Each structure stands twice: as C-alpha cells, then as structure tokens.
Amino acid sequence: MTTDEIAGLIRAELPDAQVEVVDQVGDSNHFQAVVVTPTFQGKRLIERHQMVYRSLQGAMADRIHALSIRAYTPEEWVEAR
C-alpha cells in the first residue's frame, strides 16, 4: 500500500481528521500515521488506535506489516508540537 492509500482509508472513516502517513523504512510495509481529529476527544488511547485500525478495513492482515499510530485531539497536537 502507499502512504496516500492509507491516509485515504483513514480519512474515509474519520473525515474531519488531519492525517499524515510516512513510510518509515521505504519498504511500503512499515508506516507511521499521525492522526489529529476532534473525534478523539474523551477517548482513551486504545480506543483511538482501534478507530484507526478499523478504518484500514483489514489491510493490517495482509498489506501492512507494521503501523505506528500517533493519535491526538487538535488541542493535544498543539501541545505535542
């Protein structure tokens, strides 16, 4: 999968999200996704990750070997930067 395909799947599930996906080692198998959305407000980290994984529609089973997720609300993102 490409970074654009992954970002597109995430945005389809979380349309108000800002999404940046990076191929961490250049092998189209190990990615990092930064997802910033107000939808994460009040959600625990595990719930946020589950939302992102659900958006990938099974791609984790056979097309993505590893995905690191950084999930923030807009307020948290401002503080993290």
Backbone as a chain_set.jsonl record, in Angstrom:
{"seq": "MTTDEIAGLIRAELPDAQVEVVDQVGDSNHFQAVVVTPTFQGKRLIERHQMVYRSLQGAMADRIHALSIRAYTPEEWVEAR", "coords": {"N": [[0.841, -1.184, 0.0], [0.314, 2.309, -0.476], [1.375, 5.415, 1.049], [-0.517, 7.378, 0.563], [-2.814, 5.859, 0.003], [-3.296, 4.655, 2.486], [-3.699, 6.926, 4.111], [-5.994, 7.894, 2.846], [-7.899, 5.875, 3.422], [-8.07, 6.177, 6.186], [-9.026, 8.808, 6.368], [-11.508, 8.463, 5.138], [-12.948, 7.102, 7.056], [-12.673, 8.775, 9.239], [-13.558, 11.626, 8.632], [-13.07, 14.274, 9.425], [-10.476, 14.392, 10.139], [-7.015, 15.304, 10.304], [-4.443, 13.911, 8.567], [-1.347, 12.335, 8.399], [0.828, 10.224, 6.791], [3.698, 8.249, 6.873], [6.153, 6.387, 5.2], [8.155, 4.471, 6.925], [10.604, 3.044, 6.559], [10.938, 2.821, 3.874], [9.976, 0.581, 2.569], [7.369, 0.115, 1.903], [5.858, -1.202, 3.779], [6.16, -0.701, 6.48], [4.844, 1.68, 8.433], [4.136, 5.003, 9.702], [1.512, 6.72, 11.208], [0.134, 9.841, 11.756], [-2.573, 11.083, 13.316], [-4.973, 13.484, 13.656], [-7.77, 14.584, 15.214], [-10.908, 15.956, 16.27], [-12.685, 14.027, 16.979], [-11.451, 12.226, 18.617], [-11.658, 13.235, 21.137], [-12.134, 12.698, 24.558], [-11.724, 9.993, 24.307], [-9.932, 7.03, 25.144], [-6.474, 6.089, 24.663], [-6.246, 3.491, 23.547], [-8.783, 3.178, 22.424], [-8.712, 5.134, 20.459], [-6.696, 4.132, 18.772], [-7.954, 1.775, 17.968], [-10.025, 2.838, 16.437], [-8.601, 3.897, 14.284], [-7.38, 1.56, 13.25], [-9.723, 0.15, 12.491], [-10.513, 1.714, 10.367], [-8.801, 0.964, 8.373], [-9.745, -1.248, 7.173], [-9.086, -4.061, 7.222], [-6.586, -4.114, 6.021], [-4.354, -4.402, 7.578], [-4.069, -7.072, 7.919], [-2.903, -8.224, 5.648], [-1.59, -6.402, 3.969], [-0.208, -4.397, 5.231], [2.532, -4.436, 7.205], [3.491, -3.271, 9.597], [2.322, -0.665, 11.682], [2.691, 2.348, 13.157], [0.975, 4.388, 15.343], [0.119, 7.687, 16.025], [-2.054, 9.407, 17.823], [-4.093, 12.164, 18.206], [-6.062, 14.767, 19.771], [-7.053, 17.961, 18.424], [-6.199, 19.929, 20.275], [-4.344, 18.537, 21.862], [-2.458, 18.029, 19.899], [-1.429, 20.562, 19.319], [-0.074, 21.039, 21.699], [1.79, 18.961, 21.625], [3.503, 19.55, 19.559]], "CA": [[0.0, 0.0, 0.0], [1.047, 3.575, -0.449], [1.003, 6.318, 2.143], [-1.763, 8.044, 0.162], [-3.923, 4.911, 0.17], [-3.548, 4.516, 3.921], [-4.296, 8.183, 4.563], [-7.34, 7.955, 2.288], [-8.769, 4.988, 4.191], [-8.284, 6.788, 7.496], [-9.904, 9.983, 6.17], [-12.856, 7.996, 4.803], [-13.591, 6.727, 8.32], [-12.595, 9.938, 10.128], [-13.472, 12.686, 7.624], [-12.603, 15.558, 9.954], [-9.107, 14.198, 10.618], [-5.789, 15.643, 9.587], [-3.712, 12.641, 8.548], [-0.051, 12.281, 7.721], [1.369, 8.868, 6.837], [5.08, 8.192, 6.405], [6.762, 5.067, 5.038], [9.289, 4.655, 7.828], [11.884, 2.494, 6.095], [10.966, 2.797, 2.421], [9.654, -0.737, 2.03], [5.916, 0.044, 1.722], [5.391, -2.205, 4.733], [6.276, -0.168, 7.84], [4.347, 3.045, 8.338], [3.718, 5.762, 10.873], [0.394, 7.606, 10.907], [-0.244, 10.857, 12.737], [-3.985, 11.36, 13.074], [-5.44, 14.545, 14.546], [-9.204, 14.794, 14.99], [-11.697, 16.198, 17.471], [-13.409, 12.793, 17.284], [-10.721, 11.525, 19.675], [-11.932, 13.866, 22.429], [-12.751, 11.82, 25.55], [-11.4, 8.595, 24.024], [-8.643, 6.531, 25.625], [-5.526, 5.815, 23.578], [-6.586, 2.229, 22.885], [-9.97, 3.424, 21.603], [-8.264, 5.908, 19.293], [-5.987, 3.208, 17.886], [-8.957, 0.878, 17.391], [-10.735, 3.587, 15.397], [-7.711, 3.978, 13.121], [-7.275, 0.214, 12.683], [-10.986, -0.153, 11.813], [-10.565, 2.451, 9.1], [-7.934, 0.326, 7.371], [-10.551, -2.288, 6.52], [-8.401, -5.341, 7.078], [-5.275, -4.009, 5.354], [-3.316, -4.843, 8.506], [-3.95, -8.531, 7.832], [-2.074, -8.733, 4.552], [-0.917, -5.399, 3.139], [0.624, -3.525, 6.07], [3.206, -5.259, 8.216], [3.58, -2.547, 10.862], [1.805, 0.697, 11.667], [2.808, 3.11, 14.396], [-0.075, 5.4, 15.326], [0.137, 8.808, 16.969], [-3.441, 9.871, 17.731], [-4.248, 13.36, 19.02], [-7.095, 15.764, 19.53], [-6.364, 19.172, 17.968], [-5.557, 20.596, 21.413], [-3.162, 17.749, 22.199], [-1.486, 18.192, 18.814], [-0.782, 21.861, 19.521], [0.862, 20.879, 22.812], [2.829, 17.989, 21.27], [4.415, 20.074, 18.533]], "C": [[0.882, 1.242, 0.0], [0.588, 4.407, 0.738], [-0.308, 7.034, 1.82], [-2.976, 7.129, 0.327], [-4.298, 4.758, 1.64], [-4.228, 5.769, 4.455], [-5.735, 8.305, 4.065], [-8.326, 7.078, 3.039], [-9.082, 5.59, 5.56], [-9.239, 7.973, 7.375], [-11.332, 9.578, 5.821], [-13.637, 7.652, 6.066], [-13.671, 7.904, 9.285], [-12.46, 11.19, 9.262], [-12.982, 14.04, 8.129], [-11.144, 15.505, 10.404], [-8.069, 14.818, 9.684], [-4.925, 14.392, 9.686], [-2.409, 12.809, 7.788], [0.498, 10.879, 7.894], [2.748, 8.883, 6.201], [5.501, 6.727, 6.296], [8.082, 5.127, 5.788], [10.618, 4.135, 7.315], [11.959, 2.359, 4.578], [10.628, 1.465, 1.796], [8.156, -0.944, 1.759], [5.278, -1.015, 2.614], [5.35, -1.701, 6.168], [5.954, 1.328, 7.796], [4.142, 3.673, 9.707], [2.596, 6.695, 10.426], [0.199, 8.568, 12.078], [-1.667, 11.265, 12.365], [-4.459, 12.355, 14.124], [-6.906, 14.805, 14.224], [-9.924, 15.08, 16.304], [-12.518, 14.972, 17.871], [-12.748, 12.019, 18.419], [-10.994, 12.101, 21.069], [-12.66, 12.881, 23.349], [-12.478, 10.348, 25.344], [-10.043, 8.239, 24.619], [-7.76, 6.191, 24.424], [-5.898, 4.538, 22.828], [-7.819, 2.394, 21.997], [-9.608, 4.191, 20.33], [-7.583, 4.993, 18.282], [-6.973, 2.253, 17.211], [-9.723, 1.565, 16.268], [-9.891, 3.656, 14.12], [-7.591, 2.607, 12.461], [-8.544, -0.182, 11.939], [-11.056, 0.513, 10.444], [-9.755, 1.77, 7.998], [-8.558, -0.911, 6.747], [-9.793, -3.587, 6.264], [-7.039, -5.275, 6.427], [-4.143, -4.463, 6.269], [-3.086, -6.345, 8.404], [-2.973, -8.982, 6.754], [-1.317, -7.687, 3.746], [-0.023, -4.447, 3.911], [1.236, -4.391, 7.159], [3.203, -4.57, 9.575], [3.071, -1.121, 10.691], [1.938, 1.284, 13.058], [1.788, 4.244, 14.311], [0.178, 6.432, 16.417], [-1.209, 9.497, 16.798], [-3.68, 11.005, 18.725], [-5.574, 14.059, 18.746], [-6.358, 17.001, 19.026], [-5.623, 19.9, 19.102], [-4.276, 19.866, 21.828], [-2.064, 17.924, 21.157], [-0.725, 19.506, 18.963], [0.272, 21.747, 20.618], [2.039, 19.974, 22.442], [3.868, 18.538, 20.304], [5.483, 20.906, 19.095]], "O": [[2.038, 1.212, 0.423], [-0.447, 4.138, 1.346], [-1.121, 7.27, 2.715], [-4.044, 7.579, 0.744], [-5.478, 4.735, 1.989], [-5.224, 5.68, 5.173], [-6.603, 8.776, 4.8], [-9.465, 7.482, 3.272], [-10.216, 5.522, 6.034], [-10.154, 8.123, 8.185], [-12.274, 10.285, 6.177], [-14.844, 7.881, 6.138], [-14.623, 8.018, 10.057], [-11.373, 11.758, 9.164], [-12.525, 14.866, 7.338], [-10.635, 16.465, 10.983], [-8.227, 14.847, 8.463], [-4.705, 13.874, 10.781], [-2.376, 13.352, 6.684], [0.622, 10.394, 9.019], [2.945, 9.456, 5.129], [5.236, 5.928, 7.194], [9.028, 5.768, 5.33], [11.66, 4.722, 7.604], [12.942, 1.836, 4.053], [10.945, 1.225, 0.631], [7.731, -2.05, 1.426], [4.284, -1.64, 2.245], [4.587, -2.216, 6.985], [6.685, 2.124, 7.207], [3.996, 2.988, 10.719], [2.705, 7.372, 9.404], [0.112, 8.155, 13.235], [-1.929, 11.727, 11.255], [-4.36, 12.104, 15.326], [-7.247, 15.196, 13.107], [-9.583, 14.504, 17.337], [-12.998, 14.9, 19.003], [-13.41, 11.242, 19.108], [-10.597, 11.506, 22.071], [-13.676, 12.301, 22.967], [-12.95, 9.522, 26.125], [-9.116, 9.049, 24.599], [-8.251, 6.028, 23.307], [-5.867, 4.514, 21.598], [-7.883, 1.799, 20.921], [-10.144, 3.917, 19.257], [-7.856, 5.066, 17.083], [-6.843, 1.958, 16.023], [-10.036, 0.938, 15.256], [-10.409, 3.493, 13.015], [-7.691, 2.502, 11.239], [-8.466, -0.785, 10.868], [-11.587, -0.053, 9.488], [-10.011, 1.989, 6.814], [-7.954, -1.547, 5.883], [-9.875, -4.14, 5.167], [-6.385, -6.309, 6.292], [-3.085, -4.868, 5.788], [-2.016, -6.834, 8.768], [-2.291, -9.995, 6.914], [-0.479, -8.044, 2.917], [0.822, -3.768, 3.328], [0.517, -5.008, 7.946], [2.942, -5.209, 10.594], [3.352, -0.459, 9.691], [1.362, 0.772, 14.018], [1.745, 4.972, 13.319], [0.418, 6.091, 17.575], [-1.478, 10.099, 15.759], [-3.495, 10.836, 19.93], [-6.135, 13.965, 17.654], [-5.141, 17.084, 19.186], [-4.531, 20.426, 18.889], [-3.255, 20.494, 22.108], [-0.881, 17.964, 21.493], [0.487, 19.552, 18.754], [1.372, 22.285, 20.492], [3.161, 20.199, 22.896], [4.991, 18.038, 20.244], [6.324, 21.414, 18.354]]}, "num_chains": 1, "name": "protein.A"}
